[in-house]
Amino acid sequence: MKNEILLTIGWVTAIQGGLGAGGRLFGEGPWGLLHRWWDVPTSGYLALLLVGAVLAVTGERAKRART
């Protein structure tokens, strides 16, 4: 159960970071939900993408090790 929560949080965080960075780099402003609540710089979105990817990979590895 803990690994599935970690995996879900990782994917959501990575997606929000990717959408924010992609919107800032290729659009007029960040995409996703985070920009509605906070003004996150592009480097912050990239950090969220990295942290989310690490959490998702950790959750996937734990899920595969369990089976």
mmCIF file as gemmi writes it, N, C-alpha and C atoms, coordinates in Angstrom:
data_model
loop_
_atom_site.group_PDB
_atom_site.id
_atom_site.type_symbol
_atom_site.label_atom_id
_atom_site.label_alt_id
_atom_site.label_comp_id
_atom_site.label_asym_id
_atom_site.label_entity_id
_atom_site.label_seq_id
_atom_site.pdbx_PDB_ins_code
_atom_site.Cartn_x
_atom_site.Cartn_y
_atom_site.Cartn_z
_atom_site.occupancy
_atom_site.B_iso_or_equiv
_atom_site.pdbx_formal_charge
_atom_site.auth_seq_id
_atom_site.auth_asym_id
_atom_site.pdbx_PDB_model_num
ATOM 1 N N . MET Axp A 1 ? 0.823 -1.186 0 1 0 ? 1 A 1
ATOM 2 C CA . MET Axp A 1 ? 0 0 0 1 0 ? 1 A 1
ATOM 3 C C . MET Axp A 1 ? 0.871 1.255 0 1 0 ? 1 A 1
ATOM 4 N N . LYS Axp A 2 ? 1.911 1.263 0.81 1 0 ? 2 A 1
ATOM 5 C CA . LYS Axp A 2 ? 2.789 2.427 0.897 1 0 ? 2 A 1
ATOM 6 C C . LYS Axp A 2 ? 3.473 2.69 -0.441 1 0 ? 2 A 1
ATOM 7 N N . ASN Axp A 3 ? 3.853 1.632 -1.14 1 0 ? 3 A 1
ATOM 8 C CA . ASN Axp A 3 ? 4.534 1.787 -2.423 1 0 ? 3 A 1
ATOM 9 C C . ASN Axp A 3 ? 3.606 2.358 -3.498 1 0 ? 3 A 1
ATOM 10 N N . GLU Axp A 4 ? 2.332 1.978 -3.463 1 0 ? 4 A 1
ATOM 11 C CA . GLU Axp A 4 ? 1.393 2.516 -4.437 1 0 ? 4 A 1
ATOM 12 C C . GLU Axp A 4 ? 1.163 4.01 -4.207 1 0 ? 4 A 1
ATOM 13 N N . ILE Axp A 5 ? 1.127 4.423 -2.949 1 0 ? 5 A 1
ATOM 14 C CA . ILE Axp A 5 ? 0.972 5.845 -2.64 1 0 ? 5 A 1
ATOM 15 C C . ILE Axp A 5 ? 2.2 6.609 -3.111 1 0 ? 5 A 1
ATOM 16 N N . LEU Axp A 6 ? 3.375 6.073 -2.835 1 0 ? 6 A 1
ATOM 17 C CA . LEU Axp A 6 ? 4.623 6.689 -3.282 1 0 ? 6 A 1
ATOM 18 C C . LEU Axp A 6 ? 4.658 6.789 -4.804 1 0 ? 6 A 1
ATOM 19 N N . LEU Axp A 7 ? 4.243 5.746 -5.471 1 0 ? 7 A 1
ATOM 20 C CA . LEU Axp A 7 ? 4.208 5.722 -6.931 1 0 ? 7 A 1
ATOM 21 C C . LEU Axp A 7 ? 3.238 6.771 -7.477 1 0 ? 7 A 1
ATOM 22 N N . THR Axp A 8 ? 2.058 6.867 -6.907 1 0 ? 8 A 1
ATOM 23 C CA . THR Axp A 8 ? 1.062 7.834 -7.362 1 0 ? 8 A 1
ATOM 24 C C . THR Axp A 8 ? 1.529 9.27 -7.134 1 0 ? 8 A 1
ATOM 25 N N . ILE Axp A 9 ? 2.07 9.54 -5.956 1 0 ? 9 A 1
ATOM 26 C CA . ILE Axp A 9 ? 2.585 10.884 -5.67 1 0 ? 9 A 1
ATOM 27 C C . ILE Axp A 9 ? 3.717 11.224 -6.634 1 0 ? 9 A 1
ATOM 28 N N . GLY Axp A 10 ? 4.574 10.263 -6.92 1 0 ? 10 A 1
ATOM 29 C CA . GLY Axp A 10 ? 5.668 10.491 -7.853 1 0 ? 10 A 1
ATOM 30 C C . GLY Axp A 10 ? 5.19 10.837 -9.246 1 0 ? 10 A 1
ATOM 31 N N . TRP Axp A 11 ? 4.226 10.085 -9.749 1 0 ? 11 A 1
ATOM 32 C CA . TRP Axp A 11 ? 3.715 10.35 -11.095 1 0 ? 11 A 1
ATOM 33 C C . TRP Axp A 11 ? 3.02 11.705 -11.167 1 0 ? 11 A 1
ATOM 34 N N . VAL Axp A 12 ? 2.194 12.026 -10.178 1 0 ? 12 A 1
ATOM 35 C CA . VAL Axp A 12 ? 1.478 13.305 -10.193 1 0 ? 12 A 1
ATOM 36 C C . VAL Axp A 12 ? 2.466 14.467 -10.115 1 0 ? 12 A 1
ATOM 37 N N . THR Axp A 13 ? 3.468 14.334 -9.254 1 0 ? 13 A 1
ATOM 38 C CA . THR Axp A 13 ? 4.474 15.388 -9.11 1 0 ? 13 A 1
ATOM 39 C C . THR Axp A 13 ? 5.267 15.556 -10.399 1 0 ? 13 A 1
ATOM 40 N N . ALA Axp A 14 ? 5.671 14.445 -11.008 1 0 ? 14 A 1
ATOM 41 C CA . ALA Axp A 14 ? 6.436 14.523 -12.257 1 0 ? 14 A 1
ATOM 42 C C . ALA Axp A 14 ? 5.601 15.143 -13.378 1 0 ? 14 A 1
ATOM 43 N N . ILE Axp A 15 ? 4.344 14.788 -13.459 1 0 ? 15 A 1
ATOM 44 C CA . ILE Axp A 15 ? 3.479 15.342 -14.501 1 0 ? 15 A 1
ATOM 45 C C . ILE Axp A 15 ? 3.284 16.839 -14.298 1 0 ? 15 A 1
ATOM 46 N N . GLN Axp A 16 ? 3.034 17.269 -13.068 1 0 ? 16 A 1
ATOM 47 C CA . GLN Axp A 16 ? 2.852 18.695 -12.804 1 0 ? 16 A 1
ATOM 48 C C . GLN Axp A 16 ? 4.13 19.478 -13.086 1 0 ? 16 A 1
ATOM 49 N N . GLY Axp A 17 ? 5.275 18.9 -12.725 1 0 ? 17 A 1
ATOM 50 C CA . GLY Axp A 17 ? 6.545 19.559 -13.028 1 0 ? 17 A 1
ATOM 51 C C . GLY Axp A 17 ? 6.803 19.648 -14.52 1 0 ? 17 A 1
ATOM 52 N N . GLY Axp A 18 ? 6.494 18.578 -15.23 1 0 ? 18 A 1
ATOM 53 C CA . GLY Axp A 18 ? 6.672 18.58 -16.681 1 0 ? 18 A 1
ATOM 54 C C . GLY Axp A 18 ? 5.74 19.548 -17.382 1 0 ? 18 A 1
ATOM 55 N N . LEU Axp A 19 ? 4.481 19.596 -16.931 1 0 ? 19 A 1
ATOM 56 C CA . LEU Axp A 19 ? 3.527 20.531 -17.532 1 0 ? 19 A 1
ATOM 57 C C . LEU Axp A 19 ? 3.928 21.981 -17.264 1 0 ? 19 A 1
ATOM 58 N N . GLY Axp A 20 ? 4.361 22.258 -16.057 1 0 ? 20 A 1
ATOM 59 C CA . GLY Axp A 20 ? 4.764 23.625 -15.731 1 0 ? 20 A 1
ATOM 60 C C . GLY Axp A 20 ? 5.983 24.066 -16.519 1 0 ? 20 A 1
ATOM 61 N N . ALA Axp A 21 ? 6.994 23.202 -16.576 1 0 ? 21 A 1
ATOM 62 C CA . ALA Axp A 21 ? 8.209 23.545 -17.319 1 0 ? 21 A 1
ATOM 63 C C . ALA Axp A 21 ? 7.928 23.629 -18.811 1 0 ? 21 A 1
ATOM 64 N N . GLY Axp A 22 ? 7.143 22.697 -19.325 1 0 ? 22 A 1
ATOM 65 C CA . GLY Axp A 22 ? 6.805 22.717 -20.749 1 0 ? 22 A 1
ATOM 66 C C . GLY Axp A 22 ? 6.03 23.959 -21.138 1 0 ? 22 A 1
ATOM 67 N N . GLY Axp A 23 ? 5.099 24.356 -20.301 1 0 ? 23 A 1
ATOM 68 C CA . GLY Axp A 23 ? 4.328 25.563 -20.581 1 0 ? 23 A 1
ATOM 69 C C . GLY Axp A 23 ? 5.183 26.818 -20.54 1 0 ? 23 A 1
ATOM 70 N N . ARG Axp A 24 ? 6.111 26.861 -19.593 1 0 ? 24 A 1
ATOM 71 C CA . ARG Axp A 24 ? 6.992 28.036 -19.514 1 0 ? 24 A 1
ATOM 72 C C . ARG Axp A 24 ? 7.959 28.079 -20.692 1 0 ? 24 A 1
ATOM 73 N N . LEU Axp A 25 ? 8.462 26.927 -21.114 1 0 ? 25 A 1
ATOM 74 C CA . LEU Axp A 25 ? 9.459 26.891 -22.182 1 0 ? 25 A 1
ATOM 75 C C . LEU Axp A 25 ? 8.838 26.976 -23.576 1 0 ? 25 A 1
ATOM 76 N N . PHE Axp A 26 ? 7.685 26.359 -23.779 1 0 ? 26 A 1
ATOM 77 C CA . PHE Axp A 26 ? 7.11 26.27 -25.12 1 0 ? 26 A 1
ATOM 78 C C . PHE Axp A 26 ? 5.785 26.998 -25.289 1 0 ? 26 A 1
ATOM 79 N N . GLY Axp A 27 ? 5.245 27.531 -24.211 1 0 ? 27 A 1
ATOM 80 C CA . GLY Axp A 27 ? 3.963 28.232 -24.286 1 0 ? 27 A 1
ATOM 81 C C . GLY Axp A 27 ? 4.077 29.627 -23.692 1 0 ? 27 A 1
ATOM 82 N N . GLU Axp A 28 ? 2.933 30.196 -23.438 1 0 ? 28 A 1
ATOM 83 C CA . GLU Axp A 28 ? 2.902 31.541 -22.867 1 0 ? 28 A 1
ATOM 84 C C . GLU Axp A 28 ? 2.993 31.539 -21.348 1 0 ? 28 A 1
ATOM 85 N N . GLY Axp A 29 ? 2.691 30.43 -20.723 1 0 ? 29 A 1
ATOM 86 C CA . GLY Axp A 29 ? 2.731 30.329 -19.264 1 0 ? 29 A 1
ATOM 87 C C . GLY Axp A 29 ? 2.646 28.877 -18.854 1 0 ? 29 A 1
ATOM 88 N N . PRO Axp A 30 ? 2.812 28.59 -17.574 1 0 ? 30 A 1
ATOM 89 C CA . PRO Axp A 30 ? 2.805 27.199 -17.125 1 0 ? 30 A 1
ATOM 90 C C . PRO Axp A 30 ? 1.442 26.543 -17.296 1 0 ? 30 A 1
ATOM 91 N N . TRP Axp A 31 ? 1.476 25.256 -17.54 1 0 ? 31 A 1
ATOM 92 C CA . TRP Axp A 31 ? 0.262 24.458 -17.636 1 0 ? 31 A 1
ATOM 93 C C . TRP Axp A 31 ? 0.122 23.669 -16.347 1 0 ? 31 A 1
ATOM 94 N N . GLY Axp A 32 ? -0.981 22.998 -16.153 1 0 ? 32 A 1
ATOM 95 C CA . GLY Axp A 32 ? -1.196 22.2 -14.954 1 0 ? 32 A 1
ATOM 96 C C . GLY Axp A 32 ? -1.943 22.987 -13.891 1 0 ? 32 A 1
ATOM 97 N N . LEU Axp A 33 ? -1.879 22.501 -12.654 1 0 ? 33 A 1
ATOM 98 C CA . LEU Axp A 33 ? -2.632 23.122 -11.569 1 0 ? 33 A 1
ATOM 99 C C . LEU Axp A 33 ? -1.805 23.996 -10.643 1 0 ? 33 A 1
ATOM 100 N N . LEU Axp A 34 ? -0.53 23.745 -10.514 1 0 ? 34 A 1
ATOM 101 C CA . LEU Axp A 34 ? 0.276 24.439 -9.517 1 0 ? 34 A 1
ATOM 102 C C . LEU Axp A 34 ? 0.324 25.947 -9.721 1 0 ? 34 A 1
ATOM 103 N N . HIS Axp A 35 ? 0.293 26.399 -10.965 1 0 ? 35 A 1
ATOM 104 C CA . HIS Axp A 35 ? 0.38 27.842 -11.209 1 0 ? 35 A 1
ATOM 105 C C . HIS Axp A 35 ? -0.86 28.588 -10.718 1 0 ? 35 A 1
ATOM 106 N N . ARG Axp A 36 ? -1.924 27.885 -10.453 1 0 ? 36 A 1
ATOM 107 C CA . ARG Axp A 36 ? -3.131 28.532 -9.939 1 0 ? 36 A 1
ATOM 108 C C . ARG Axp A 36 ? -2.976 28.915 -8.461 1 0 ? 36 A 1
ATOM 109 N N . TRP Axp A 37 ? -2.09 28.207 -7.742 1 0 ? 37 A 1
ATOM 110 C CA . TRP Axp A 37 ? -1.917 28.459 -6.318 1 0 ? 37 A 1
ATOM 111 C C . TRP Axp A 37 ? -0.596 29.141 -5.984 1 0 ? 37 A 1
ATOM 112 N N . TRP Axp A 38 ? 0.464 28.809 -6.707 1 0 ? 38 A 1
ATOM 113 C CA . TRP Axp A 38 ? 1.788 29.357 -6.42 1 0 ? 38 A 1
ATOM 114 C C . TRP Axp A 38 ? 2.461 29.815 -7.697 1 0 ? 38 A 1
ATOM 115 N N . ASP Axp A 39 ? 3.334 30.784 -7.561 1 0 ? 39 A 1
ATOM 116 C CA . ASP Axp A 39 ? 4.149 31.235 -8.685 1 0 ? 39 A 1
ATOM 117 C C . ASP Axp A 39 ? 5.491 30.512 -8.603 1 0 ? 39 A 1
ATOM 118 N N . VAL Axp A 40 ? 5.609 29.428 -9.341 1 0 ? 40 A 1
ATOM 119 C CA . VAL Axp A 40 ? 6.801 28.582 -9.298 1 0 ? 40 A 1
ATOM 120 C C . VAL Axp A 40 ? 7.693 28.947 -10.488 1 0 ? 40 A 1
ATOM 121 N N . PRO Axp A 41 ? 8.996 29.162 -10.258 1 0 ? 41 A 1
ATOM 122 C CA . PRO Axp A 41 ? 9.886 29.446 -11.39 1 0 ? 41 A 1
ATOM 123 C C . PRO Axp A 41 ? 10.14 28.181 -12.219 1 0 ? 41 A 1
ATOM 124 N N . THR Axp A 42 ? 10.686 28.366 -13.389 1 0 ? 42 A 1
ATOM 125 C CA . THR Axp A 42 ? 10.947 27.235 -14.281 1 0 ? 42 A 1
ATOM 126 C C . THR Axp A 42 ? 11.866 26.214 -13.629 1 0 ? 42 A 1
ATOM 127 N N . SER Axp A 43 ? 12.887 26.673 -12.919 1 0 ? 43 A 1
ATOM 128 C CA . SER Axp A 43 ? 13.792 25.736 -12.244 1 0 ? 43 A 1
ATOM 129 C C . SER Axp A 43 ? 13.05 24.939 -11.173 1 0 ? 43 A 1
ATOM 130 N N . GLY Axp A 44 ? 12.064 25.539 -10.541 1 0 ? 44 A 1
ATOM 131 C CA . GLY Axp A 44 ? 11.251 24.824 -9.565 1 0 ? 44 A 1
ATOM 132 C C . GLY Axp A 44 ? 10.434 23.72 -10.213 1 0 ? 44 A 1
ATOM 133 N N . TYR Axp A 45 ? 9.874 24.019 -11.382 1 0 ? 45 A 1
ATOM 134 C CA . TYR Axp A 45 ? 9.132 22.99 -12.114 1 0 ? 45 A 1
ATOM 135 C C . TYR Axp A 45 ? 10.048 21.843 -12.536 1 0 ? 45 A 1
ATOM 136 N N . LEU Axp A 46 ? 11.249 22.17 -12.96 1 0 ? 46 A 1
ATOM 137 C CA . LEU Axp A 46 ? 12.199 21.114 -13.341 1 0 ? 46 A 1
ATOM 138 C C . LEU Axp A 46 ? 12.598 20.276 -12.135 1 0 ? 46 A 1
ATOM 139 N N . ALA Axp A 47 ? 12.743 20.917 -10.977 1 0 ? 47 A 1
ATOM 140 C CA . ALA Axp A 47 ? 13.047 20.174 -9.752 1 0 ? 47 A 1
ATOM 141 C C . ALA Axp A 47 ? 11.89 19.25 -9.371 1 0 ? 47 A 1
ATOM 142 N N . LEU Axp A 48 ? 10.649 19.734 -9.529 1 0 ? 48 A 1
ATOM 143 C CA . LEU Axp A 48 ? 9.485 18.894 -9.263 1 0 ? 48 A 1
ATOM 144 C C . LEU Axp A 48 ? 9.443 17.696 -10.211 1 0 ? 48 A 1
ATOM 145 N N . LEU Axp A 49 ? 9.78 17.93 -11.465 1 0 ? 49 A 1
ATOM 146 C CA . LEU Axp A 49 ? 9.834 16.846 -12.438 1 0 ? 49 A 1
ATOM 147 C C . LEU Axp A 49 ? 10.86 15.795 -12.02 1 0 ? 49 A 1
ATOM 148 N N . LEU Axp A 50 ? 12.024 16.238 -11.596 1 0 ? 50 A 1
ATOM 149 C CA . LEU Axp A 50 ? 13.081 15.319 -11.174 1 0 ? 50 A 1
ATOM 150 C C . LEU Axp A 50 ? 12.692 14.55 -9.918 1 0 ? 50 A 1
ATOM 151 N N . VAL Axp A 51 ? 12.182 15.237 -8.913 1 0 ? 51 A 1
ATOM 152 C CA . VAL Axp A 51 ? 11.778 14.574 -7.661 1 0 ? 51 A 1
ATOM 153 C C . VAL Axp A 51 ? 10.645 13.582 -7.926 1 0 ? 51 A 1
ATOM 154 N N . GLY Axp A 52 ? 9.686 13.983 -8.737 1 0 ? 52 A 1
ATOM 155 C CA . GLY Axp A 52 ? 8.586 13.083 -9.071 1 0 ? 52 A 1
ATOM 156 C C . GLY Axp A 52 ? 9.05 11.852 -9.816 1 0 ? 52 A 1
ATOM 157 N N . ALA Axp A 53 ? 10.002 12.029 -10.733 1 0 ? 53 A 1
ATOM 158 C CA . ALA Axp A 53 ? 10.528 10.878 -11.475 1 0 ? 53 A 1
ATOM 159 C C . ALA Axp A 53 ? 11.264 9.92 -10.541 1 0 ? 53 A 1
ATOM 160 N N . VAL Axp A 54 ? 12.025 10.458 -9.604 1 0 ? 54 A 1
ATOM 161 C CA . VAL Axp A 54 ? 12.736 9.606 -8.645 1 0 ? 54 A 1
ATOM 162 C C . VAL Axp A 54 ? 11.742 8.837 -7.78 1 0 ? 54 A 1
ATOM 163 N N . LEU Axp A 55 ? 10.7 9.504 -7.301 1 0 ? 55 A 1
ATOM 164 C CA . LEU Axp A 55 ? 9.682 8.819 -6.5 1 0 ? 55 A 1
ATOM 165 C C . LEU Axp A 55 ? 8.96 7.743 -7.308 1 0 ? 55 A 1
ATOM 166 N N . ALA Axp A 56 ? 8.639 8.032 -8.557 1 0 ? 56 A 1
ATOM 167 C CA . ALA Axp A 56 ? 7.947 7.055 -9.399 1 0 ? 56 A 1
ATOM 168 C C . ALA Axp A 56 ? 8.828 5.843 -9.671 1 0 ? 56 A 1
ATOM 169 N N . VAL Axp A 57 ? 10.097 6.069 -9.957 1 0 ? 57 A 1
ATOM 170 C CA . VAL Axp A 57 ? 11.014 4.945 -10.21 1 0 ? 57 A 1
ATOM 171 C C . VAL Axp A 57 ? 11.197 4.119 -8.945 1 0 ? 57 A 1
ATOM 172 N N . THR Axp A 58 ? 11.303 4.779 -7.803 1 0 ? 58 A 1
ATOM 173 C CA . THR Axp A 58 ? 11.436 4.053 -6.533 1 0 ? 58 A 1
ATOM 174 C C . THR Axp A 58 ? 10.194 3.215 -6.263 1 0 ? 58 A 1
ATOM 175 N N . GLY Axp A 59 ? 9.023 3.775 -6.496 1 0 ? 59 A 1
ATOM 176 C CA . GLY Axp A 59 ? 7.786 3.025 -6.312 1 0 ? 59 A 1
ATOM 177 C C . GLY Axp A 59 ? 7.67 1.85 -7.266 1 0 ? 59 A 1
ATOM 178 N N . GLU Axp A 60 ? 8.082 2.027 -8.515 1 0 ? 60 A 1
ATOM 179 C CA . GLU Axp A 60 ? 8.051 0.93 -9.485 1 0 ? 60 A 1
ATOM 180 C C . GLU Axp A 60 ? 9.016 -0.192 -9.096 1 0 ? 60 A 1
ATOM 181 N N . ARG Axp A 61 ? 10.209 0.177 -8.651 1 0 ? 61 A 1
ATOM 182 C CA . ARG Axp A 61 ? 11.177 -0.839 -8.229 1 0 ? 61 A 1
ATOM 183 C C . ARG Axp A 61 ? 10.676 -1.626 -7.02 1 0 ? 61 A 1
ATOM 184 N N . ALA Axp A 62 ? 10.07 -0.935 -6.072 1 0 ? 62 A 1
ATOM 185 C CA . ALA Axp A 62 ? 9.541 -1.612 -4.896 1 0 ? 62 A 1
ATOM 186 C C . ALA Axp A 62 ? 8.387 -2.536 -5.27 1 0 ? 62 A 1
ATOM 187 N N . LYS Axp A 63 ? 7.578 -2.105 -6.227 1 0 ? 63 A 1
ATOM 188 C CA . LYS Axp A 63 ? 6.452 -2.928 -6.672 1 0 ? 63 A 1
ATOM 189 C C . LYS Axp A 63 ? 6.967 -4.185 -7.375 1 0 ? 63 A 1
ATOM 190 N N . ARG Axp A 64 ? 8 -4.04 -8.185 1 0 ? 64 A 1
ATOM 191 C CA . ARG Axp A 64 ? 8.552 -5.202 -8.887 1 0 ? 64 A 1
ATOM 192 C C . ARG Axp A 64 ? 9.297 -6.142 -7.954 1 0 ? 64 A 1
ATOM 193 N N . ALA Axp A 65 ? 9.948 -5.588 -6.932 1 0 ? 65 A 1
ATOM 194 C CA . ALA Axp A 65 ? 10.667 -6.426 -5.972 1 0 ? 65 A 1
ATOM 195 C C . ALA Axp A 65 ? 9.704 -7.23 -5.12 1 0 ? 65 A 1
ATOM 196 N N . ARG Axp A 66 ? 8.515 -6.708 -4.899 1 0 ? 66 A 1
ATOM 197 C CA . ARG Axp A 66 ? 7.522 -7.403 -4.085 1 0 ? 66 A 1
ATOM 198 C C . ARG Axp A 66 ? 6.942 -8.617 -4.79 1 0 ? 66 A 1
ATOM 199 N N . THR Axp A 67 ? 6.846 -8.557 -6.128 1 0 ? 67 A 1
ATOM 200 C CA . THR Axp A 67 ? 6.243 -9.668 -6.874 1 0 ? 67 A 1
ATOM 201 C C . THR Axp A 67 ? 7.22 -10.756 -7.172 1 0 ? 67 A 1
